Amino acid sequence: MDNFDQALNPRLAKAVASLFVELMLKTERQAILTTHNPAVLDALDISDDRVRLFAVDRNRQGATTVRRIEVNAKVIAKRKMPLSRLWVEGRLGAVPNL
């Protein structure tokens, strides 16, 4: 689902994402959601290998590239920052280099 959280309050988007992940894990189904809302990232339990985060970008030739962002839970604890903050600060990639 592209921009599944469009027009949702950030707290609601986070809650919806958390519920969606829970349902996907219970039913053992797969889904890809896109978002530009940092709050949604905090709904992800990245310590669970079944929950994955990807960056989708374009290369210099305009082709779409996809790469998995792997973040160790220990890194987050060490930095004392939520996943959303790491993304906004550009520490995970997947943000334009302005």
Jmol script that loads the backbone (N, CA, C; Angstrom):
load data "model"
ATOM      1  N   MET A   1       0.846  -1.166   0.000  1.00  0.00           N
ATOM      2  CA  MET A   1       0.000   0.000   0.000  1.00  0.00           C
ATOM      3  C   MET A   1       0.894   1.233   0.000  1.00  0.00           C
ATOM      4  N   ASP A   2       0.707   2.056  -0.973  1.00  0.00           N
ATOM      5  CA  ASP A   2       1.502   3.264  -1.087  1.00  0.00           C
ATOM      6  C   ASP A   2       0.899   4.358  -0.211  1.00  0.00           C
ATOM      7  N   ASN A   3       1.738   4.976   0.626  1.00  0.00           N
ATOM      8  CA  ASN A   3       1.307   6.050   1.532  1.00  0.00           C
ATOM      9  C   ASN A   3       0.063   5.659   2.320  1.00  0.00           C
ATOM     10  N   PHE A   4       0.116   4.503   2.966  1.00  0.00           N
ATOM     11  CA  PHE A   4      -1.042   3.999   3.694  1.00  0.00           C
ATOM     12  C   PHE A   4      -1.512   4.966   4.779  1.00  0.00           C
ATOM     13  N   ASP A   5      -0.622   5.807   5.247  1.00  0.00           N
ATOM     14  CA  ASP A   5      -0.932   6.703   6.363  1.00  0.00           C
ATOM     15  C   ASP A   5      -1.282   8.125   5.918  1.00  0.00           C
ATOM     16  N   GLN A   6      -1.520   8.294   4.637  1.00  0.00           N
ATOM     17  CA  GLN A   6      -1.804   9.622   4.113  1.00  0.00           C
ATOM     18  C   GLN A   6      -2.989  10.243   4.861  1.00  0.00           C
ATOM     19  N   ALA A   7      -2.803  11.452   5.321  1.00  0.00           N
ATOM     20  CA  ALA A   7      -3.823  12.253   6.001  1.00  0.00           C
ATOM     21  C   ALA A   7      -4.174  11.738   7.400  1.00  0.00           C
ATOM     22  N   LEU A   8      -3.388  10.806   7.934  1.00  0.00           N
ATOM     23  CA  LEU A   8      -3.635  10.353   9.299  1.00  0.00           C
ATOM     24  C   LEU A   8      -2.788  11.152  10.275  1.00  0.00           C
ATOM     25  N   ASN A   9      -3.332  11.393  11.450  1.00  0.00           N
ATOM     26  CA  ASN A   9      -2.570  11.983  12.545  1.00  0.00           C
ATOM     27  C   ASN A   9      -1.374  11.067  12.815  1.00  0.00           C
ATOM     28  N   PRO A  10      -0.193  11.630  13.100  1.00  0.00           N
ATOM     29  CA  PRO A  10       0.990  10.773  13.320  1.00  0.00           C
ATOM     30  C   PRO A  10       0.799   9.703  14.387  1.00  0.00           C
ATOM     31  N   ARG A  11       0.112  10.019  15.469  1.00  0.00           N
ATOM     32  CA  ARG A  11      -0.100   9.012  16.513  1.00  0.00           C
ATOM     33  C   ARG A  11      -1.029   7.913  16.032  1.00  0.00           C
ATOM     34  N   LEU A  12      -2.037   8.289  15.259  1.00  0.00           N
ATOM     35  CA  LEU A  12      -2.941   7.293  14.693  1.00  0.00           C
ATOM     36  C   LEU A  12      -2.210   6.426  13.670  1.00  0.00           C
ATOM     37  N   ALA A  13      -1.367   7.052  12.857  1.00  0.00           N
ATOM     38  CA  ALA A  13      -0.591   6.300  11.862  1.00  0.00           C
ATOM     39  C   ALA A  13       0.301   5.268  12.551  1.00  0.00           C
ATOM     40  N   LYS A  14       0.912   5.662  13.647  1.00  0.00           N
ATOM     41  CA  LYS A  14       1.770   4.737  14.390  1.00  0.00           C
ATOM     42  C   LYS A  14       0.946   3.571  14.932  1.00  0.00           C
ATOM     43  N   ALA A  15      -0.226   3.864  15.474  1.00  0.00           N
ATOM     44  CA  ALA A  15      -1.088   2.811  16.021  1.00  0.00           C
ATOM     45  C   ALA A  15      -1.585   1.874  14.922  1.00  0.00           C
ATOM     46  N   VAL A  16      -1.961   2.431  13.784  1.00  0.00           N
ATOM     47  CA  VAL A  16      -2.428   1.616  12.664  1.00  0.00           C
ATOM     48  C   VAL A  16      -1.296   0.714  12.163  1.00  0.00           C
ATOM     49  N   ALA A  17      -0.098   1.264  12.054  1.00  0.00           N
ATOM     50  CA  ALA A  17       1.051   0.473  11.604  1.00  0.00           C
ATOM     51  C   ALA A  17       1.344  -0.663  12.577  1.00  0.00           C
ATOM     52  N   SER A  18       1.283  -0.372  13.853  1.00  0.00           N
ATOM     53  CA  SER A  18       1.539  -1.397  14.859  1.00  0.00           C
ATOM     54  C   SER A  18       0.506  -2.522  14.768  1.00  0.00           C
ATOM     55  N   LEU A  19      -0.757  -2.161  14.631  1.00  0.00           N
ATOM     56  CA  LEU A  19      -1.817  -3.156  14.492  1.00  0.00           C
ATOM     57  C   LEU A  19      -1.642  -3.960  13.209  1.00  0.00           C
ATOM     58  N   PHE A  20      -1.290  -3.289  12.134  1.00  0.00           N
ATOM     59  CA  PHE A  20      -1.093  -3.970  10.853  1.00  0.00           C
ATOM     60  C   PHE A  20       0.034  -4.995  10.953  1.00  0.00           C
ATOM     61  N   VAL A  21       1.146  -4.610  11.545  1.00  0.00           N
ATOM     62  CA  VAL A  21       2.272  -5.540  11.712  1.00  0.00           C
ATOM     63  C   VAL A  21       1.839  -6.736  12.553  1.00  0.00           C
ATOM     64  N   GLU A  22       1.130  -6.475  13.630  1.00  0.00           N
ATOM     65  CA  GLU A  22       0.651  -7.554  14.497  1.00  0.00           C
ATOM     66  C   GLU A  22      -0.221  -8.541  13.711  1.00  0.00           C
ATOM     67  N   LEU A  23      -1.130  -8.023  12.908  1.00  0.00           N
ATOM     68  CA  LEU A  23      -2.002  -8.892  12.112  1.00  0.00           C
ATOM     69  C   LEU A  23      -1.225  -9.679  11.064  1.00  0.00           C
ATOM     70  N   MET A  24      -0.253  -9.044  10.437  1.00  0.00           N
ATOM     71  CA  MET A  24       0.551  -9.732   9.430  1.00  0.00           C
ATOM     72  C   MET A  24       1.347 -10.870  10.055  1.00  0.00           C
ATOM     73  N   LEU A  25       1.895 -10.635  11.233  1.00  0.00           N
ATOM     74  CA  LEU A  25       2.681 -11.676  11.891  1.00  0.00           C
ATOM     75  C   LEU A  25       1.803 -12.840  12.349  1.00  0.00           C
ATOM     76  N   LYS A  26       0.606 -12.541  12.801  1.00  0.00           N
ATOM     77  CA  LYS A  26      -0.317 -13.600  13.229  1.00  0.00           C
ATOM     78  C   LYS A  26      -0.764 -14.463  12.060  1.00  0.00           C
ATOM     79  N   THR A  27      -0.998 -13.852  10.919  1.00  0.00           N
ATOM     80  CA  THR A  27      -1.511 -14.587   9.765  1.00  0.00           C
ATOM     81  C   THR A  27      -0.406 -15.087   8.846  1.00  0.00           C
ATOM     82  N   GLU A  28       0.836 -14.740   9.171  1.00  0.00           N
ATOM     83  CA  GLU A  28       1.994 -15.132   8.388  1.00  0.00           C
ATOM     84  C   GLU A  28       1.876 -14.686   6.931  1.00  0.00           C
ATOM     85  N   ARG A  29       1.373 -13.492   6.741  1.00  0.00           N
ATOM     86  CA  ARG A  29       1.271 -12.905   5.409  1.00  0.00           C
ATOM     87  C   ARG A  29       2.324 -11.818   5.254  1.00  0.00           C
ATOM     88  N   GLN A  30       2.508 -11.412   4.017  1.00  0.00           N
ATOM     89  CA  GLN A  30       3.470 -10.360   3.733  1.00  0.00           C
ATOM     90  C   GLN A  30       2.760  -9.163   3.122  1.00  0.00           C
ATOM     91  N   ALA A  31       3.283  -7.991   3.425  1.00  0.00           N
ATOM     92  CA  ALA A  31       2.755  -6.765   2.829  1.00  0.00           C
ATOM     93  C   ALA A  31       3.875  -5.749   2.785  1.00  0.00           C
ATOM     94  N   ILE A  32       3.783  -4.862   1.836  1.00  0.00           N
ATOM     95  CA  ILE A  32       4.728  -3.752   1.755  1.00  0.00           C
ATOM     96  C   ILE A  32       3.923  -2.472   1.876  1.00  0.00           C
ATOM     97  N   LEU A  33       4.292  -1.652   2.851  1.00  0.00           N
ATOM     98  CA  LEU A  33       3.657  -0.361   3.066  1.00  0.00           C
ATOM     99  C   LEU A  33       4.691   0.728   2.836  1.00  0.00           C
ATOM    100  N   THR A  34       4.275   1.836   2.276  1.00  0.00           N
ATOM    101  CA  THR A  34       5.184   2.973   2.156  1.00  0.00           C
ATOM    102  C   THR A  34       4.681   4.099   3.043  1.00  0.00           C
ATOM    103  N   THR A  35       5.626   4.898   3.504  1.00  0.00           N
ATOM    104  CA  THR A  35       5.284   6.022   4.363  1.00  0.00           C
ATOM    105  C   THR A  35       6.368   7.087   4.256  1.00  0.00           C
ATOM    106  N   HIS A  36       5.997   8.296   4.577  1.00  0.00           N
ATOM    107  CA  HIS A  36       6.955   9.383   4.751  1.00  0.00           C
ATOM    108  C   HIS A  36       6.821   9.949   6.157  1.00  0.00           C
ATOM    109  N   ASN A  37       6.133   9.222   7.002  1.00  0.00           N
ATOM    110  CA  ASN A  37       5.848   9.655   8.360  1.00  0.00           C
ATOM    111  C   ASN A  37       6.813   8.970   9.326  1.00  0.00           C
ATOM    112  N   PRO A  38       7.708   9.724   9.946  1.00  0.00           N
ATOM    113  CA  PRO A  38       8.680   9.103  10.856  1.00  0.00           C
ATOM    114  C   PRO A  38       8.045   8.363  12.022  1.00  0.00           C
ATOM    115  N   ALA A  39       6.890   8.812  12.499  1.00  0.00           N
ATOM    116  CA  ALA A  39       6.242   8.165  13.642  1.00  0.00           C
ATOM    117  C   ALA A  39       5.932   6.701  13.362  1.00  0.00           C
ATOM    118  N   VAL A  40       5.656   6.373  12.119  1.00  0.00           N
ATOM    119  CA  VAL A  40       5.329   4.993  11.757  1.00  0.00           C
ATOM    120  C   VAL A  40       6.505   4.066  12.050  1.00  0.00           C
ATOM    121  N   LEU A  41       7.712   4.547  11.883  1.00  0.00           N
ATOM    122  CA  LEU A  41       8.890   3.700  12.118  1.00  0.00           C
ATOM    123  C   LEU A  41       8.964   3.213  13.556  1.00  0.00           C
ATOM    124  N   ASP A  42       8.464   4.019  14.479  1.00  0.00           N
ATOM    125  CA  ASP A  42       8.520   3.622  15.884  1.00  0.00           C
ATOM    126  C   ASP A  42       7.541   2.502  16.218  1.00  0.00           C
ATOM    127  N   ALA A  43       6.669   2.153  15.290  1.00  0.00           N
ATOM    128  CA  ALA A  43       5.749   1.034  15.477  1.00  0.00           C
ATOM    129  C   ALA A  43       6.384  -0.295  15.079  1.00  0.00           C
ATOM    130  N   LEU A  44       7.563  -0.233  14.478  1.00  0.00           N
ATOM    131  CA  LEU A  44       8.219  -1.441  13.983  1.00  0.00           C
ATOM    132  C   LEU A  44       9.121  -2.059  15.041  1.00  0.00           C
ATOM    133  N   ASP A  45       8.969  -3.343  15.258  1.00  0.00           N
ATOM    134  CA  ASP A  45       9.861  -4.080  16.158  1.00  0.00           C
ATOM    135  C   ASP A  45      10.988  -4.649  15.311  1.00  0.00           C
ATOM    136  N   ILE A  46      12.036  -3.864  15.159  1.00  0.00           N
ATOM    137  CA  ILE A  46      13.121  -4.286  14.279  1.00  0.00           C
ATOM    138  C   ILE A  46      13.956  -5.422  14.854  1.00  0.00           C
ATOM    139  N   SER A  47      13.725  -5.770  16.108  1.00  0.00           N
ATOM    140  CA  SER A  47      14.447  -6.911  16.666  1.00  0.00           C
ATOM    141  C   SER A  47      13.852  -8.227  16.149  1.00  0.00           C
ATOM    142  N   ASP A  48      12.654  -8.165  15.582  1.00  0.00           N
ATOM    143  CA  ASP A  48      12.003  -9.330  14.985  1.00  0.00           C
ATOM    144  C   ASP A  48      12.397  -9.378  13.514  1.00  0.00           C
ATOM    145  N   ASP A  49      13.112 -10.412  13.103  1.00  0.00           N
ATOM    146  CA  ASP A  49      13.622 -10.493  11.733  1.00  0.00           C
ATOM    147  C   ASP A  49      12.511 -10.589  10.684  1.00  0.00           C
ATOM    148  N   ARG A  50      11.299 -10.896  11.118  1.00  0.00           N
ATOM    149  CA  ARG A  50      10.185 -10.937  10.176  1.00  0.00           C
ATOM    150  C   ARG A  50       9.697  -9.548   9.792  1.00  0.00           C
ATOM    151  N   VAL A  51      10.078  -8.555  10.581  1.00  0.00           N
ATOM    152  CA  VAL A  51       9.694  -7.161  10.324  1.00  0.00           C
ATOM    153  C   VAL A  51      10.902  -6.471   9.705  1.00  0.00           C
ATOM    154  N   ARG A  52      10.726  -5.968   8.499  1.00  0.00           N
ATOM    155  CA  ARG A  52      11.867  -5.406   7.778  1.00  0.00           C
ATOM    156  C   ARG A  52      11.580  -4.006   7.291  1.00  0.00           C
ATOM    157  N   LEU A  53      12.649  -3.244   7.189  1.00  0.00           N
ATOM    158  CA  LEU A  53      12.582  -1.857   6.746  1.00  0.00           C
ATOM    159  C   LEU A  53      13.447  -1.727   5.508  1.00  0.00           C
ATOM    160  N   PHE A  54      12.897  -1.116   4.461  1.00  0.00           N
ATOM    161  CA  PHE A  54      13.619  -0.950   3.207  1.00  0.00           C
ATOM    162  C   PHE A  54      13.656   0.520   2.812  1.00  0.00           C
ATOM    163  N   ALA A  55      14.714   0.890   2.128  1.00  0.00           N
ATOM    164  CA  ALA A  55      14.829   2.223   1.535  1.00  0.00           C
ATOM    165  C   ALA A  55      14.645   2.070   0.032  1.00  0.00           C
ATOM    166  N   VAL A  56      13.804   2.904  -0.526  1.00  0.00           N
ATOM    167  CA  VAL A  56      13.589   2.902  -1.972  1.00  0.00           C
ATOM    168  C   VAL A  56      14.072   4.246  -2.493  1.00  0.00           C
ATOM    169  N   ASP A  57      15.018   4.213  -3.401  1.00  0.00           N
ATOM    170  CA  ASP A  57      15.620   5.427  -3.949  1.00  0.00           C
ATOM    171  C   ASP A  57      15.717   5.288  -5.459  1.00  0.00           C
ATOM    172  N   ARG A  58      16.233   6.322  -6.064  1.00  0.00           N
ATOM    173  CA  ARG A  58      16.552   6.269  -7.495  1.00  0.00           C
ATOM    174  C   ARG A  58      18.056   6.496  -7.639  1.00  0.00           C
ATOM    175  N   ASN A  59      18.662   5.756  -8.569  1.00  0.00           N
ATOM    176  CA  ASN A  59      20.090   5.972  -8.815  1.00  0.00           C
ATOM    177  C   ASN A  59      20.271   7.098  -9.827  1.00  0.00           C
ATOM    178  N   ARG A  60      21.500   7.378 -10.211  1.00  0.00           N
ATOM    179  CA  ARG A  60      21.786   8.492 -11.135  1.00  0.00           C
ATOM    180  C   ARG A  60      21.163   8.315 -12.516  1.00  0.00           C
ATOM    181  N   GLN A  61      20.878   7.079 -12.872  1.00  0.00           N
ATOM    182  CA  GLN A  61      20.248   6.806 -14.170  1.00  0.00           C
ATOM    183  C   GLN A  61      18.718   6.839 -14.082  1.00  0.00           C
ATOM    184  N   GLY A  62      18.189   7.062 -12.889  1.00  0.00           N
ATOM    185  CA  GLY A  62      16.749   7.141 -12.702  1.00  0.00           C
ATOM    186  C   GLY A  62      16.080   5.819 -12.379  1.00  0.00           C
ATOM    187  N   ALA A  63      16.871   4.758 -12.258  1.00  0.00           N
ATOM    188  CA  ALA A  63      16.306   3.445 -11.945  1.00  0.00           C
ATOM    189  C   ALA A  63      16.028   3.335 -10.443  1.00  0.00           C
ATOM    190  N   THR A  64      14.974   2.639 -10.111  1.00  0.00           N
ATOM    191  CA  THR A  64      14.609   2.426  -8.715  1.00  0.00           C
ATOM    192  C   THR A  64      15.556   1.417  -8.078  1.00  0.00           C
ATOM    193  N   THR A  65      16.027   1.734  -6.885  1.00  0.00           N
ATOM    194  CA  THR A  65      16.872   0.812  -6.126  1.00  0.00           C
ATOM    195  C   THR A  65      16.208   0.558  -4.773  1.00  0.00           C
ATOM    196  N   VAL A  66      16.346  -0.658  -4.303  1.00  0.00           N
ATOM    197  CA  VAL A  66      15.777  -1.039  -3.016  1.00  0.00           C
ATOM    198  C   VAL A  66      16.872  -1.697  -2.204  1.00  0.00           C
ATOM    199  N   ARG A  67      16.997  -1.270  -0.955  1.00  0.00           N
ATOM    200  CA  ARG A  67      17.965  -1.914  -0.063  1.00  0.00           C
ATOM    201  C   ARG A  67      17.357  -2.028   1.327  1.00  0.00           C
ATOM    202  N   ARG A  68      17.697  -3.111   1.975  1.00  0.00           N
ATOM    203  CA  ARG A  68      17.207  -3.320   3.337  1.00  0.00           C
ATOM    204  C   ARG A  68      18.016  -2.464   4.293  1.00  0.00           C
ATOM    205  N   ILE A  69      17.308  -1.824   5.201  1.00  0.00           N
ATOM    206  CA  ILE A  69      17.968  -1.071   6.274  1.00  0.00           C
ATOM    207  C   ILE A  69      17.970  -1.980   7.496  1.00  0.00           C
ATOM    208  N   GLU A  70      19.155  -2.352   7.910  1.00  0.00           N
ATOM    209  CA  GLU A  70      19.285  -3.208   9.084  1.00  0.00           C
ATOM    210  C   GLU A  70      19.806  -2.361  10.234  1.00  0.00           C
ATOM    211  N   VAL A  71      19.021  -2.295  11.276  1.00  0.00           N
ATOM    212  CA  VAL A  71      19.385  -1.515  12.448  1.00  0.00           C
ATOM    213  C   VAL A  71      19.349  -2.437  13.645  1.00  0.00           C
ATOM    214  N   ASN A  72      20.460  -2.550  14.292  1.00  0.00           N
ATOM    215  CA  ASN A  72      20.570  -3.377  15.477  1.00  0.00           C
ATOM    216  C   ASN A  72      19.886  -2.662  16.645  1.00  0.00           C
ATOM    217  N   ALA A  73      19.062  -3.367  17.397  1.00  0.00           N
ATOM    218  CA  ALA A  73      18.369  -2.778  18.546  1.00  0.00           C
ATOM    219  C   ALA A  73      19.364  -2.205  19.550  1.00  0.00           C
ATOM    220  N   LYS A  74      20.559  -2.798  19.629  1.00  0.00           N
ATOM    221  CA  LYS A  74      21.573  -2.281  20.545  1.00  0.00           C
ATOM    222  C   LYS A  74      22.050  -0.897  20.116  1.00  0.00           C
ATOM    223  N   VAL A  75      22.105  -0.674  18.807  1.00  0.00           N
ATOM    224  CA  VAL A  75      22.519   0.638  18.294  1.00  0.00           C
ATOM    225  C   VAL A  75      21.510   1.699  18.715  1.00  0.00           C
ATOM    226  N   ILE A  76      20.245   1.368  18.614  1.00  0.00           N
ATOM    227  CA  ILE A  76      19.205   2.312  19.017  1.00  0.00           C
ATOM    228  C   ILE A  76      19.310   2.597  20.513  1.00  0.00           C
ATOM    229  N   ALA A  77      19.491   1.556  21.314  1.00  0.00           N
ATOM    230  CA  ALA A  77      19.603   1.739  22.762  1.00  0.00           C
ATOM    231  C   ALA A  77      20.839   2.569  23.108  1.00  0.00           C
ATOM    232  N   LYS A  78      21.927   2.326  22.397  1.00  0.00           N
ATOM    233  CA  LYS A  78      23.169   3.055  22.661  1.00  0.00           C
ATOM    234  C   LYS A  78      23.009   4.539  22.345  1.00  0.00           C
ATOM    235  N   ARG A  79      22.357   4.838  21.236  1.00  0.00           N
ATOM    236  CA  ARG A  79      22.160   6.229  20.833  1.00  0.00           C
ATOM    237  C   ARG A  79      21.019   6.898  21.586  1.00  0.00           C
ATOM    238  N   LYS A  80      20.222   6.097  22.257  1.00  0.00           N
ATOM    239  CA  LYS A  80      19.070   6.593  23.012  1.00  0.00           C
ATOM    240  C   LYS A  80      18.143   7.421  22.134  1.00  0.00           C
ATOM    241  N   MET A  81      17.942   6.938  20.911  1.00  0.00           N
ATOM    242  CA  MET A  81      17.062   7.604  19.962  1.00  0.00           C
ATOM    243  C   MET A  81      16.100   6.591  19.368  1.00  0.00           C
ATOM    244  N   PRO A  82      14.858   6.983  19.171  1.00  0.00           N
ATOM    245  CA  PRO A  82      13.937   6.077  18.474  1.00  0.00           C
ATOM    246  C   PRO A  82      14.303   5.970  17.000  1.00  0.00           C
ATOM    247  N   LEU A  83      13.786   4.953  16.359  1.00  0.00           N
ATOM    248  CA  LEU A  83      14.052   4.727  14.944  1.00  0.00           C
ATOM    249  C   LEU A  83      13.661   5.949  14.103  1.00  0.00           C
ATOM    250  N   SER A  84      12.561   6.578  14.463  1.00  0.00           N
ATOM    251  CA  SER A  84      12.100   7.754  13.710  1.00  0.00           C
ATOM    252  C   SER A  84      13.140   8.870  13.727  1.00  0.00           C
ATOM    253  N   ARG A  85      13.752   9.082  14.856  1.00  0.00           N
ATOM    254  CA  ARG A  85      14.749  10.158  14.986  1.00  0.00           C
ATOM    255  C   ARG A  85      15.996   9.836  14.167  1.00  0.00           C
ATOM    256  N   LEU A  86      16.405   8.572  14.188  1.00  0.00           N
ATOM    257  CA  LEU A  86      17.561   8.158  13.397  1.00  0.00           C
ATOM    258  C   LEU A  86      17.308   8.415  11.914  1.00  0.00           C
ATOM    259  N   TRP A  87      16.074   8.159  11.462  1.00  0.00           N
ATOM    260  CA  TRP A  87      15.735   8.373  10.050  1.00  0.00           C
ATOM    261  C   TRP A  87      15.720   9.855   9.713  1.00  0.00           C
ATOM    262  N   VAL A  88      15.055  10.648  10.543  1.00  0.00           N
ATOM    263  CA  VAL A  88      14.959  12.089  10.282  1.00  0.00           C
ATOM    264  C   VAL A  88      16.342  12.724  10.243  1.00  0.00           C
ATOM    265  N   GLU A  89      17.245  12.250  11.074  1.00  0.00           N
ATOM    266  CA  GLU A  89      18.605  12.796  11.106  1.00  0.00           C
ATOM    267  C   GLU A  89      19.483  12.257   9.983  1.00  0.00           C
ATOM    268  N   GLY A  90      18.941  11.378   9.158  1.00  0.00           N
ATOM    269  CA  GLY A  90      19.697  10.860   8.019  1.00  0.00           C
ATOM    270  C   GLY A  90      20.650   9.732   8.346  1.00  0.00           C
ATOM    271  N   ARG A  91      20.522   9.144   9.524  1.00  0.00           N
ATOM    272  CA  ARG A  91      21.442   8.079   9.943  1.00  0.00           C
ATOM    273  C   ARG A  91      21.092   6.714   9.360  1.00  0.00           C
ATOM    274  N   LEU A  92      19.910   6.596   8.760  1.00  0.00           N
ATOM    275  CA  LEU A  92      19.493   5.327   8.160  1.00  0.00           C
ATOM    276  C   LEU A  92      19.518   5.378   6.651  1.00  0.00           C
ATOM    277  N   GLY A  93      19.700   6.552   6.091  1.00  0.00           N
ATOM    278  CA  GLY A  93      19.580   6.719   4.646  1.00  0.00           C
ATOM    279  C   GLY A  93      18.128   6.920   4.295  1.00  0.00           C
ATOM    280  N   ALA A  94      17.824   6.790   3.015  1.00  0.00           N
ATOM    281  CA  ALA A  94      16.460   6.912   2.511  1.00  0.00           C
ATOM    282  C   ALA A  94      15.877   8.308   2.698  1.00  0.00           C
ATOM    283  N   VAL A  95      16.731   9.304   2.763  1.00  0.00           N
ATOM    284  CA  VAL A  95      16.281  10.703   2.789  1.00  0.00           C
ATOM    285  C   VAL A  95      17.114  11.468   1.769  1.00  0.00           C
ATOM    286  N   PRO A  96      16.531  12.491   1.177  1.00  0.00           N
ATOM    287  CA  PRO A  96      17.314  13.241   0.182  1.00  0.00           C
ATOM    288  C   PRO A  96      18.502  13.948   0.829  1.00  0.00           C
ATOM    289  N   ASN A  97      19.576  14.019   0.097  1.00  0.00           N
ATOM    290  CA  ASN A  97      20.776  14.708   0.559  1.00  0.00           C
ATOM    291  C   ASN A  97      20.673  16.167   0.108  1.00  0.00           C
ATOM    292  N   LEU A  98      20.175  17.019   0.998  1.00  0.00           N
ATOM    293  CA  LEU A  98      19.951  18.430   0.660  1.00  0.00           C
ATOM    294  C   LEU A  98      21.118  19.302   1.032  1.00  0.00           C
TER     295      LEU A  98
END
end "model"
wireframe off; spacefill off
backbone 0.3
color backbone group
